[in-house]
Amino acid sequence: MPKTTLPSAALLACCALAAMPALAQDGAATPYRSMGEILEDSAASDWRRPDPADTLYLELDSGRVVIELAPDFAPRHVANIRTLAREGYWDGMSINRSQDNFVVQWGDPDGESDHPKPLGSADAKLPAEFDRPGKGLDFHALPDPDGWAAQTGFAEGFPAARDPDEGRAWLAHCYGMVGAGRAMEADSSNGSELYVVTGQSPRQLDRNITVVGRVIEGIELLSVLPRGTGPLGFYEEAGQRVPIRAIHLASEVPEAERSAIEVLRSDTPLFDELVEARRNRRDGWYKRPAGHIDLCNIPLPSRKVEGSP
């Protein structure tokens, strides 16, 4: 049986929310099942393998961070990130920022100087990809209202939101999501400066920055980094920066060296049960069910396939 893991934020929240008993066809309440029991009963069809062409490996001295990219939401940025990774743009660079309860960010530490590292064949400027048309998107909606959007749910395996009246959808800034930094202009990003949310979900950033994917393994390697003492959590001294060995596409790494990971699908009855099991917990410890769940409090479990590195 593959080992299932949860995002670090979910570990803190897993005792806070879960499910009311479901009703069977005869009207009787079915026994409460914990999240662990639900996952234990999952089938192979409840899991999926991320496409290696849309998977980044951030290699640190402390280990590997695995990032799944979201080309359906940010196609131009993902294409540029693929190019930068193939050409070794980030190899030897560093993590330059760790802001408490916010983000970890990496890129060229000399990016604002007169001598930034050339981008190679990648585009130097990209259009803003803050949202996308909602039409044609397989959107799995949640039952509860959200303060930041007309509707939230999951799309293509990512936490997302949408406005049916506007006909637009976008990725949400939940824990572990990866975004592309920009300057004041909306179209000033090129995907070379990336950040990961490592604190309270900053949903005010939704539709203001292009979100390009999410961490599916290794978030703990980023969340434990020392906080920067400079403005916005930037490291003030070069020696404080965290070296990046390399950033590669999984598709460019020999198969034997890839991280064989599956993530739980978010469009199945089993996932619906998991959401309910987090929404109104009915075990003996809880005296009052929550009756509500926030998008960013729903974990997207991952597991390593047996025999993987």
N, C-alpha and C positions, 0 to 999 in steps of 0.2 A: 504493500500500500504506500503510495507516495506520501511524503511528509508535507502537511499543509501549514503554511505560515500566514500571519496576518500583518498588515502594516502596523508600525509601532503605535501610531495614534489610536488604532483600533484596539490595541491591547489595553489602553487606559479606559476606553469607552465600553468595553465588552460587558462590563458588569452593570451598565446603566440602562440598556434598552433591549427589549426583545418582544415576544409575541403572545397575543391572546390565543386561547385554544381555538383551533379551526373546527368547523362543524362538518361532520360526516354527512353522507347522503340521508341517513336516517334521523338527522337532527341532533345526534349525540356529539358532545365535545370530544375531540381526539386528544390523546395525552400530549402534554407540552413537550416539545423537543428543543433542547438547547442548540446553540449554533454549532457546537462541536459534534453533536449527534447528527445534525442535518448534514454536515460535511462528511461525516463518516459514512453516511448512507448515499453519498453522491455517486453518480455513474460517470463513466468515461466521457459520455456526451455532454456532461455538465461543465466540462473544462475545455480550454482551447490553448493552442500553442501560438504565441505571437510570431508574426512574420519576421524572420531574421533580417530582411531588408529594412524593416521598420524598428529595429532594436539596436540601441546603443549600449556599449560597454564603457563605462567610466572607470578606468583602472587607477586605483590609489595604492599607496604603500600598505594601507590597512585592508585592502580587498577590492572587490568588484561591485560597482553599482550598476544595476540593469535598468534601462529606461526604454519604455515602449513609446514610440512616436505615433502621432495622430495625423496622418496625411489627409484624412477626410475633412479635417477642420482647418489645417494650416498647410496646404500643399506646397506653396512656394517656400515657406520656411523649412519644411521637412526636406525638400529637395536641396536647399542650400546646406542644411546640416549634414545631409548625406555626403555632399561634395566636400565639405570641410573635414569630415571624418575620414573619408577616403584619402585625402591629400595630407593627413597628419597635422592639420592646423593646430589642434590643441595639445599635441604631444609635447611634453616638457613645460607646459604652462602651469597654472596654479589656480586653486580656489582662493579668491581674494577678499571674500566677504562672508561673515557669519553674523547675522543680526538676530539678537535674542527674540524669540517668539515671532519670527518673520521668515527670513529666507537665507539660504546659502547660495553664493553666486561665484561663477568662474568665467575665465576668459583671459584676454591679453592684459597683463598688468600695465603695459605701456600703451594701451589703446587710446588714451586721451593725450598722449605725448605727440611730438613731431615725428616719431619713428614707430608707428604701430606695425605689427607683423602683417605682411601682405596677405590678402584673402585668397590668393591663388586664382583658380578659375571660378570661384563662387561669386555670386552677385554681391555688389557692395551696398545695394539698397533694395529693400523689398516693400511691397504694399502691405498696409496693415491688414491682418487677418484676425480681427477681433471676434468676428462671428461669421456665420455662413447661412445660406438659405435652409430653412427647416424642411422644405419639400424634399421628399426622397430619402430622408434620414430615418433610420429605424430607431425610434425614440421610445424607451421603456419608462413610462412616467411613474412617479411616486404618488401615494395617496394624500400626502399632507401639503398644506400651503407653504410657501417660502417667502421670506422677507425681501429677497433680492431679485426674484424673477417670478413671472406668471406661473411657471411650471418648472419642476426639476425632475431629474431621472437619470437614466444611463443611456448612452449612445455609443456604439462601436466599442463598448467595454470601458468607457470613460464617464466620470461624473459630469453631467451636462445640464444646461438649462435652455429654456426656449420661451418665446413670446408668440403664441399662435396668431395674435392680431397683427403683429409685425411680420410674421412669417420668417423669423430668424432664430437660430440656435447657436449655442456657444459652450465651450468648456468652462467648468467652474474651478476656482482657485481653492481646491481642497488640499489637505495635507498630502505631500508627495508629488503634487503636480509640478510640471516643468514649464517655464515660460521663457520668452526671449526678451531681454532687456532692450529698452529704447531710450532715446532722448526726448525732447519736448514734442517734436513732430511725430504724428501718428505713423508715418512711413519711414522712420529713421532706424529701424532694426534690420540687421542682416543675419541674425541667428548665431552670431559668434559669441555673444554674451548671454549665457544661460543661467537661470536660477531655479532652485527647488524650494517649494514651500515647506518649512520645517517648524512652523508654529501654528497658532490659531488661524483658521482659514480666513484669509483676507479677501472676502468676496467683493469688497469695493473695487478690487482690481479687475473684476470680470468686465469684459468688453472694452477694456482700456489698454490691455497688453495682449499680444498674441501668445496663446498657450499651445505648446507643441507636443505635449505628452505627459507621462507620469512615471515615477519610479515604481517598479514592480518587485525589486529585490535590492537590499542593501541600503535602505533609507537610514538605518541606524548608524552607518558610517559617516553620514552627513550631519545628522541631528546632534551628535555628540561633539562636534568640532568646537574648539574654544571660540568664544564670542570675540569679535573684533572690537577694539577699543576706540577706533576712529568714528567719525560721523557715519551713520547708517550701517555701522558694524563692519566697516572695511578695516583690514589689517593695516596698521600704521608702519610696520617694519617689514622689509622683504623676508626676513627670517621667520615671520609668523605665518606666511602663506603656506598653504598645503599643496605639495607638489602633485601634479597630474602626470602619471607615467604615460598614459595614452588614452585616447578616446577612439574606439573603433566601432564600425558596424558589425553586428554579429555575422552578417552574410560574408564579411571579409575575413573572418576568423576561421581557422580549420575546425571542422565539425566536432572533432574530438575535444577541442578546447572551449566549446560553447557551453553556456549555462542552459541546461535543458529544463525549462520552467514552463509550467502550465498556470494559467490564471482562470479563476472561476468566471464562467459566462454570466452576463447580467441580463439575459433575455430568456430565462427558463423558469418553469414552475418552482424548481428547487431554490433559485435565487429569490423568488417572491416569498417563499416560506422563510428564508433567511432574514429578509427585510422585516417580516412580521415578527420573527423571533427576536429582533432587536428593538422593535417598536413598543411592545407591551410585555415586558418580562413577567412570567407567571410562576417562577420558582418560589420556594418557600421563604427566601430572604426578602423578596420585594413585597411591600405592603400596599403600594399604590402604583399601578401601571402608568406609563408616561402618556400613552395615547397619541404620540407624535414622534416623528423622527426627522432629523435634519439630513440633507443630502450628504454632507461631509462626515457624518457619523456612521455611515454605512461602509463597512470594510469591503475590499475586493481581494479576497484571499488568493494566495499563490502557493504553489507547491513544486518541489523539485521532483523530477522524474527519476525513478530508481536507476542507478548506474551513471547519473550525470556527475560532472565535476563538483 
